[in-house]
Amino acid sequence: MTTAAVLPTVQSVEQRELKPMKLVESLLLFGIPAAALAFSLLWVWPALTAAGFSKMYGYALCLSVVNAGLLIAAVVGFIREGHPLTWAAFAQRMRLTRLSGRVWIWAIAGTLVFAASALLINSLAVMIYDAIHFVIPEGMSVQMPGWLTVIVLLFNIFGEELWWRGYILPRQELTHGKTTWLLHGILWACFHMFKWYAVPFMLITCQIIPFVAQRTKNSWPGVINHMIINGASAIMSAL
């Protein structure tokens, strides 16, 4: 059977099974992972380090377990919706569809806007916190060898993008319509509550990927953005 013959079936299954996501469910599906990430990095990681576990491996483990959980949750959600267990069906449901020229333009533009916005907003945050004499806590990151960085990034990128933009966003759109990206971005910023001091500023930058994802109906721009921005941050940290 050709791909062209498979896709109409996939689309019809999605239309039949996809259910709108109400606000309460959105709060739960963002809030539970946010609490898990905060617990993992603020309690489990220090406890492992205090017990003699490598700080580097402890960080990689605590972060990757949560992101792996998001990836698993996306797959479980897909299965529970009753879709055919094929890559074509999974890709269609998670919006991992073809990268057309238009989607590439959105992906590149979104990445550039994200990078520029992050630089400006981070500078603004430092200025504000300096003015009020607030000392920003030490960063939640450690230097890791290249191979471990790649593993952590893969879990981070695909865990978040498949769960947030692949599984959750399409269902939220059925409830909140054209402004879904705004609510989604606010909740995604709050997912990073383990670094609460950054959340007020992330309320701005975290709107970009959901906006592009909703406009393109494609999850690849978020994957590309995540890969470039987080990869560049990891390289700069290593250097």
DOLUMNU-947550 format. One line per field, with one value per residue (C-alpha): residue number from 1; residue in three letters; z, x, y. Coordinates in nm, 4 decimals, padded with zeros to 6 digits. Layout:
N
num	c(NUM, ...)
residu	c(ALA, ...)
up	c(Z, ...)
east	c(X, ...)
north	c(Y, ...)
//
This chain:
239
num	c(1, 2, 3, 4, 5, 6, 7, 8, 9, 10, 11, 12, 13, 14, 15, 16, 17, 18, 19, 20, 21, 22, 23, 24, 25, 26, 27, 28, 29, 30, 31, 32, 33, 34, 35, 36, 37, 38, 39, 40, 41, 42, 43, 44, 45, 46, 47, 48, 49, 50, 51, 52, 53, 54, 55, 56, 57, 58, 59, 60, 61, 62, 63, 64, 65, 66, 67, 68, 69, 70, 71, 72, 73, 74, 75, 76, 77, 78, 79, 80, 81, 82, 83, 84, 85, 86, 87, 88, 89, 90, 91, 92, 93, 94, 95, 96, 97, 98, 99, 100, 101, 102, 103, 104, 105, 106, 107, 108, 109, 110, 111, 112, 113, 114, 115, 116, 117, 118, 119, 120, 121, 122, 123, 124, 125, 126, 127, 128, 129, 130, 131, 132, 133, 134, 135, 136, 137, 138, 139, 140, 141, 142, 143, 144, 145, 146, 147, 148, 149, 150, 151, 152, 153, 154, 155, 156, 157, 158, 159, 160, 161, 162, 163, 164, 165, 166, 167, 168, 169, 170, 171, 172, 173, 174, 175, 176, 177, 178, 179, 180, 181, 182, 183, 184, 185, 186, 187, 188, 189, 190, 191, 192, 193, 194, 195, 196, 197, 198, 199, 200, 201, 202, 203, 204, 205, 206, 207, 208, 209, 210, 211, 212, 213, 214, 215, 216, 217, 218, 219, 220, 221, 222, 223, 224, 225, 226, 227, 228, 229, 230, 231, 232, 233, 234, 235, 236, 237, 238, 239)
residu	c(MET, THR, THR, ALA, ALA, VAL, LEU, PRO, THR, VAL, GLN, SER, VAL, GLU, GLN, ARG, GLU, LEU, LYS, PRO, MET, LYS, LEU, VAL, GLU, SER, LEU, LEU, LEU, PHE, GLY, ILE, PRO, ALA, ALA, ALA, LEU, ALA, PHE, SER, LEU, LEU, TRP, VAL, TRP, PRO, ALA, LEU, THR, ALA, ALA, GLY, PHE, SER, LYS, MET, TYR, GLY, TYR, ALA, LEU, CYS, LEU, SER, VAL, VAL, ASN, ALA, GLY, LEU, LEU, ILE, ALA, ALA, VAL, VAL, GLY, PHE, ILE, ARG, GLU, GLY, HIS, PRO, LEU, THR, TRP, ALA, ALA, PHE, ALA, GLN, ARG, MET, ARG, LEU, THR, ARG, LEU, SER, GLY, ARG, VAL, TRP, ILE, TRP, ALA, ILE, ALA, GLY, THR, LEU, VAL, PHE, ALA, ALA, SER, ALA, LEU, LEU, ILE, ASN, SER, LEU, ALA, VAL, MET, ILE, TYR, ASP, ALA, ILE, HIS, PHE, VAL, ILE, PRO, GLU, GLY, MET, SER, VAL, GLN, MET, PRO, GLY, TRP, LEU, THR, VAL, ILE, VAL, LEU, LEU, PHE, ASN, ILE, PHE, GLY, GLU, GLU, LEU, TRP, TRP, ARG, GLY, TYR, ILE, LEU, PRO, ARG, GLN, GLU, LEU, THR, HIS, GLY, LYS, THR, THR, TRP, LEU, LEU, HIS, GLY, ILE, LEU, TRP, ALA, CYS, PHE, HIS, MET, PHE, LYS, TRP, TYR, ALA, VAL, PRO, PHE, MET, LEU, ILE, THR, CYS, GLN, ILE, ILE, PRO, PHE, VAL, ALA, GLN, ARG, THR, LYS, ASN, SER, TRP, PRO, GLY, VAL, ILE, ASN, HIS, MET, ILE, ILE, ASN, GLY, ALA, SER, ALA, ILE, MET, SER, ALA, LEU)
up	c(00.0000, -00.0889, 00.1496, -00.0472, 00.0240, 00.3940, 00.4760, 00.4122, 00.6563, 00.9094, 00.8766, 00.9150, 01.2301, 01.3761, 01.3001, 01.4615, 01.7738, 01.8591, 02.1585, 02.2628, 02.5639, 02.8270, 03.0434, 03.3508, 03.1535, 03.0070, 03.3570, 03.4690, 03.1653, 03.2011, 03.5806, 03.6561, 03.4355, 03.5791, 03.9342, 03.8317, 03.6737, 03.9743, 04.2144, 04.0050, 03.9713, 04.3066, 04.5327, 04.3635, 04.1954, 04.5152, 04.7081, 04.4564, 04.4654, 04.8460, 04.8389, 04.6274, 04.2826, 04.0032, 03.9714, 03.5934, 03.5573, 03.8219, 03.6274, 03.3006, 03.4658, 03.6467, 03.3383, 03.0927, 03.3028, 03.3003, 02.9274, 02.8544, 03.0519, 02.8190, 02.5168, 02.6625, 02.7543, 02.3938, 02.2639, 02.5237, 02.4378, 02.0699, 02.1390, 02.3683, 02.0924, 01.8829, 01.5868, 01.3664, 01.5034, 01.2028, 01.1544, 00.9007, 01.1568, 01.4351, 01.2167, 01.1022, 01.4564, 01.5993, 01.3001, 01.1949, 00.8368, 00.5285, 00.5600, 00.2705, 00.1711, 00.3668, 00.6816, 00.6459, 00.6271, 00.9424, 01.1178, 01.0329, 01.1068, 01.4380, 01.5406, 01.4567, 01.6426, 01.9398, 01.9553, 01.9272, 02.1811, 02.4275, 02.4110, 02.4654, 02.7388, 02.9239, 02.9227, 03.0504, 03.3247, 03.4423, 03.4489, 03.6492, 03.9004, 03.9405, 04.0073, 04.2843, 04.4157, 04.3501, 04.3088, 04.0387, 04.1661, 04.0036, 03.6707, 03.6568, 03.4244, 03.4253, 03.1692, 03.0030, 02.7391, 02.3848, 02.3738, 02.6956, 02.5793, 02.2607, 02.4595, 02.6974, 02.4073, 02.2141, 02.5112, 02.5782, 02.2201, 02.1222, 02.4669, 02.4842, 02.1194, 02.0839, 02.4111, 02.3950, 02.0217, 01.8943, 02.1400, 02.3414, 02.1014, 01.8384, 02.1099, 02.2702, 01.9319, 01.9276, 02.2481, 02.2289, 01.8546, 01.7107, 02.0490, 02.1558, 02.1111, 02.3767, 02.6462, 02.5403, 02.5650, 02.9127, 03.0389, 02.8727, 03.0447, 03.3785, 03.3047, 03.3819, 03.7350, 03.8750, 03.7739, 03.8897, 03.8578, 03.4786, 03.4251, 03.4073, 03.1172, 02.9538, 02.9261, 02.6225, 02.4537, 02.5109, 02.2815, 01.9681, 01.9120, 01.9852, 01.7507, 01.4655, 01.5385, 01.5243, 01.2091, 01.0210, 01.1769, 01.1896, 01.4831, 01.2937, 01.3362, 01.7131, 01.6830, 01.4651, 01.6986, 02.0052, 01.8374, 01.7277, 02.0425, 02.2992, 02.0951, 02.0699, 02.4451, 02.5181, 02.2931, 02.4489, 02.7974, 02.7053, 02.5627)
east	c(00.0000, 00.1370, 00.1706, -00.0954, -00.3376, -00.2551, -00.2891, -00.6656, -00.7266, -00.4958, -00.6722, -01.0167, -00.9089, -00.7677, -01.0866, -01.2972, -01.0869, -00.9332, -01.1082, -01.1025, -00.8809, -01.0550, -00.8654, -00.8626, -00.7039, -00.4471, -00.3544, -00.3095, -00.1094, 00.1271, 00.1229, 00.2098, 00.5239, 00.6194, 00.5968, 00.7898, 01.0692, 01.0944, 01.0999, 01.3599, 01.6013, 01.5464, 01.5283, 01.6328, 01.9439, 02.0848, 02.0007, 02.1887, 02.4870, 02.4910, 02.4893, 02.8063, 02.6499, 02.8249, 02.6746, 02.7009, 02.5343, 02.2789, 02.1729, 02.1539, 01.9491, 01.7054, 01.6395, 01.6204, 01.3828, 01.1238, 01.1661, 01.1508, 00.8268, 00.6869, 00.7851, 00.6213, 00.3101, 00.2781, 00.2984, 00.0488, -00.1891, -00.1623, -00.2409, -00.5339, -00.6917, -00.7194, -00.5007, -00.3444, -00.0067, 00.1920, 00.4564, 00.2323, -00.0477, 00.1877, 00.3576, 00.0223, -00.1178, 00.1966, 00.2179, 00.5577, 00.4571, 00.6440, 00.8615, 00.7440, 00.9185, 00.6615, 00.7193, 01.0970, 01.0567, 00.8465, 01.0971, 01.3971, 01.2138, 01.0858, 01.4347, 01.5831, 01.3073, 01.3448, 01.7218, 01.6962, 01.4133, 01.5978, 01.9106, 01.7142, 01.4928, 01.7819, 01.9658, 01.6526, 01.6126, 01.9702, 01.9201, 01.5976, 01.7410, 02.0546, 01.8382, 01.6444, 01.9591, 01.8289, 02.0974, 02.0038, 02.0590, 02.3260, 02.2235, 02.0595, 02.3181, 02.6550, 02.9249, 02.8855, 03.0815, 02.9500, 02.7886, 02.5937, 02.4875, 02.3444, 02.1444, 02.0062, 01.9179, 01.7386, 01.5181, 01.4616, 01.3735, 01.1547, 01.0012, 00.8839, 00.7904, 00.5922, 00.4085, 00.3456, 00.3159, 00.2366, -00.0166, -00.1503, -00.1601, -00.3950, -00.6431, -00.6206, -00.6937, -01.0329, -01.1231, -00.9417, -00.9215, -00.6919, -00.5554, -00.4457, -00.0775, -00.1085, -00.2477, -00.0114, 00.2905, 00.1931, 00.1549, 00.4813, 00.6649, 00.5219, 00.6534, 00.9949, 00.8898, 01.2027, 01.3768, 01.0921, 01.2961, 01.3079, 00.9397, 00.8113, 01.0484, 00.9864, 00.6193, 00.7318, 00.9795, 00.7664, 00.4979, 00.7119, 00.7300, 00.3575, 00.2648, 00.4701, 00.3441, -00.0171, 00.0292, 00.2050, 00.0158, 00.3572, 00.5770, 00.9076, 00.9701, 00.9677, 01.2106, 01.4404, 01.4167, 01.4813, 01.7739, 01.9454, 01.8860, 01.9521, 02.2403, 02.4031, 02.3543, 02.5205, 02.8168, 02.8587, 02.8435, 03.1090, 03.3362)
north	c(00.0000, 00.3434, 00.6385, 00.8241, 00.5409, 00.5377, 00.9091, 00.9464, 00.6615, 00.8243, 01.1585, 01.0049, 00.8213, 01.1452, 01.3350, 01.0634, 01.0059, 01.3450, 01.4998, 01.8672, 01.9380, 02.1466, 02.3946, 02.1696, 01.8863, 02.1268, 02.2431, 01.8833, 01.7706, 02.0660, 02.0831, 01.7209, 01.7230, 02.0653, 01.9292, 01.6156, 01.8222, 02.0541, 01.7591, 01.5791, 01.8714, 02.0449, 01.7384, 01.4142, 01.5576, 01.7174, 01.3992, 01.1847, 01.4224, 01.4232, 01.0427, 01.0432, 01.0076, 01.1988, 01.5483, 01.5300, 01.1906, 01.2786, 01.5861, 01.3927, 01.1179, 01.3501, 01.5613, 01.2730, 01.0618, 01.3410, 01.4056, 01.0326, 01.0331, 01.2993, 01.0902, 00.7804, 00.9791, 01.1002, 00.7430, 00.6185, 00.9034, 00.8148, 00.4481, 00.5306, 00.7385, 00.4224, 00.5141, 00.2452, 00.1378, 00.2566, 00.5236, 00.7007, 00.7271, 00.8382, 01.1001, 01.2372, 01.2556, 01.4169, 01.6536, 01.5254, 01.5810, 01.6982, 02.0088, 02.2231, 02.5442, 02.7453, 02.5409, 02.5791, 02.9566, 02.9563, 02.7278, 02.9470, 03.2721, 03.1364, 03.0264, 03.3676, 03.5519, 03.3167, 03.3695, 03.7486, 03.7664, 03.5433, 03.7600, 04.0811, 03.9417, 03.7770, 04.1092, 04.2819, 04.0219, 04.0738, 04.4520, 04.4222, 04.1773, 04.3885, 04.6938, 04.5179, 04.3439, 03.9954, 03.7311, 03.4807, 03.1234, 02.9105, 02.7616, 02.4216, 02.2724, 02.1056, 02.0387, 01.6996, 01.5078, 01.5289, 01.1850, 01.2481, 01.5925, 01.4399, 01.1834, 01.4477, 01.6790, 01.4043, 01.3166, 01.6865, 01.7809, 01.4865, 01.4416, 01.8026, 01.8519, 01.5288, 01.5835, 01.9599, 02.0312, 01.6822, 01.5440, 01.8405, 02.1384, 01.9821, 01.8908, 02.2354, 02.3951, 02.2214, 02.4091, 02.7430, 02.8056, 03.0711, 03.1860, 02.8383, 02.9260, 03.1986, 02.9680, 02.6903, 02.9223, 03.0424, 02.6863, 02.5799, 02.8655, 02.7488, 02.3995, 02.5527, 02.6469, 02.4777, 02.8031, 03.0266, 03.3441, 03.2975, 03.2114, 03.5742, 03.6393, 03.3014, 03.3971, 03.5962, 03.3616, 03.0523, 03.1930, 03.1644, 02.7875, 02.7289, 03.0170, 02.8707, 02.5184, 02.6321, 02.8411, 02.5604, 02.2665, 02.1014, 01.9935, 01.9985, 02.3743, 02.3238, 02.0331, 02.2437, 02.5438, 02.3307, 02.1567, 02.4779, 02.6844, 02.4116, 02.2711, 02.6141, 02.6673, 02.3326, 02.4156, 02.7611, 02.6087, 02.3525, 02.6226)
//
